[in-house]
Amino acid sequence: MSNTSSTSKTQRSQKNQTSQKNQTSQEADEPEEGRESSGHSRDEAAQGRPTPMQILRHARTQLAELTGMAPESVSSFEQTEDGWTLEVEVLEMARVPDTMSLLASYEVELDPDGELTGYRRVRRYERGRADPRRSGGR
C-alpha cells in the first residue's frame, strides 16, 4: 500500500512540475508590455497589423501545412500593393549525401494580413549545386 501511495505522490509532483514549466515557457514566449522588438512593432500591434517577422513565420507554417514539406529559409521578402511576396526554399527530397538533396524555391503570395493566397514552385535544384540562373551574369 505504501508503494502505491508514494507512486501517486510522485506522479502528482511530476504533473505539478510539468505544469509550472509550461506556464513559465508560455510567459517567456509572450512579449512584455511596452517592449519593442523593432522600431514600429507597438504601432503595428495597436493597428492590428502583423509584424514582418510574424508574417514570415506564419507564411512558413502555412506553406509547410499545404505542401507537407519543410521550409528551410526565406530567400526574399517584399511588400506589394496586394500584400506580401516571399520566395521560400523548401527541402523536397532528402538524399545521402546531403549535398545531393533536392531543394525548391516557392514563390508565396500573402494578403496584407499574412494569409497565404497562392504559391508556385519557381525552380528545383540540388543543394550542392550553384544556381546558374543567378550566378550566370543575369
N, C-alpha and C positions, 0 to 999 in steps of 0.2 A: 504494500500500500504506500509506503514512503517513497518507493521508486516512482510510482505514478504521480504522487504529489510533487516531487522535485522536477519531474519531466514537464508537467503543466506549468510550473513556476518558470522554468527555463524558456518554454515556448512563449509565455506572456512577456517575459523580459525581452526576448528577441523581437517580438512584434512591436513592443514599445520603442526599442532602439531603431527598428526599420522606419517606423512612423516618424520619429524625430529626425532621422536622416533625410527622409523625403521632404519634410517640412523645411528643413534647413536648405536643401537643394533648391526648392521652389523659391524661397526667399532670395537666394543668391542669384537666381535667374531673373528676378524682377528688378527693373531699374529703380534706383532710389528716386524719390520725388524731387524734382528740381535739378536732377543730374542730367547733364547733356553729354551725349557721346559724339555729337557733331554740332556744328555751329547753329543749325536750324532745326534740330530734331524736336525740340519743345514746341516750336511754332507749327511744324507739320503735324505733330500729335494733337495739338489743340484744334487744328482744322480737320482732323480725321484722316489725313493722308498718310500712307505708309512711308517709312524712310527708305532710301535706296537699298540699304542692307536687308531690310525686311522684304523688299520686292525680290532681291536676288535669292534669298533663302526660300521664299515661297515658290518662286519660279522653278528652282531646282527640285523641290519637293513635288510640285505638280507634274513636271516632266518625267520624273522617276516613276510616279504613280501611273502615268499614262503609258509609258513605254516599257516599264519593267526593267529598265537599265539604269545603272548608277552614273550620275553626272560626276565628272572628275573636276572640272573647273569651268569658270565663265571667262571666255576669252574676249568678249566685247559686250558693252552695256551702254545703251544710249536712250535718251528720252526722245520721243517723237510727238507729232501732233496728236496721234491717236493713242498714246500710252508709252510703251517701252518696247525696245527690240534688244534681244540678247543673242549671243552666239555661245552655246554651251557644248563643251567637249564631253562625250559620253563613251564609256567602255562598252563596246558592242560584243566583243568576243575575247575572252581571256585565253592566252596561249602561253606555252612554255618554249623558249624563254619569254619573259615579259615584254621584251623589245619587239616581239612578233605579234603582240596583241592587237586586235583591230579596234580603232577608235573612230568616232564620227563626230562631225560638227553639226549641231542642230541650230537652225535659226528659230528663235522662240519669240512670239509676239504676245504682248500683255496689254490689257486695258490700263487706264490711269490708276486703278486701284490695285494693280498687280495680279489680276486674274488672267490665266492663260487663255488666249483666244485662238491661237494656232501655232503649229510648229511644222518644220520640214527639215529633212536631212539635206545638207548642202555639200558635204563631202565625206569620204571614208578613207582611212589611211592606217598604215601600220605605225605603231608607237615609235619604232626605231628609225623611221624614215623622215627626212626633211620634206617639208611641203613645197613642191616645185612651183605651185601656183603663186605663193607669196615670196619665195626667195629667188625666183627666176627673173627678177628685174621688172616686174609688173608694176 
